[in-house]
């Protein structure tokens, strides 16, 4: 836990610096797609995360891998930022920095992130209904971004998390509440 707090304290200023540079160059939205692509790659590849975390791999090798994995249309400013992270030995925090950057971008654009857990994949109509529900919870939100996960243990229904608020309309949650009411 202490490590996560320390990582957040280190990654936040880097994310803020990236946001500042992105805004001053009017490329915050372009960085959004670059950051999301890189974040997806990191989340899918344990080998890449291990490679960046390995202190015995030289900075030049890490920079070489970054150059190879970034597409040709990646913004040079973003590419230079990643090279700076390698030079400062902060590339291990890339995932945390990327998450912080996306949170700052959502805040800037008044986009609310809602985590949705469902037993089965949601239809487009269901996603739209959830977005409307979230907008009623967060009236200042211009848009809602859904982070959907599938968990068959909830049996049916959905669990929606927006910040610290949780709306549990899953069958598992309803059964738990019924059990508690019968036991009291």
HELIX and SHEET records of a PDB file:
HELIX    1   1 UNK A    2  UNK A   24  1                                  23    
HELIX    2   2 UNK A   28  UNK A   44  1                                  17    
HELIX    3   3 UNK A   46  UNK A   53  1                                   8    
HELIX    4   4 UNK A   59  UNK A   69  1                                  11    
HELIX    5   5 UNK A   76  UNK A   87  1                                  12    
HELIX    6   6 UNK A   91  UNK A   93  5                                   3    
HELIX    7   7 UNK A   94  UNK A  108  1                                  15    
HELIX    8   8 UNK A  124  UNK A  137  1                                  14    
HELIX    9   9 UNK A  152  UNK A  154  5                                   3    
HELIX   10  10 UNK A  171  UNK A  183  1                                  13    
SHEET    1   A 4 UNK A 143  UNK A 150  0                                        
SHEET    2   A 4 UNK A 111  UNK A 118  1                                        
SHEET    3   A 4 UNK A 158  UNK A 162 -1                                        
SHEET    4   A 4 UNK A 165  UNK A 168 -1                                        
END                                                                             
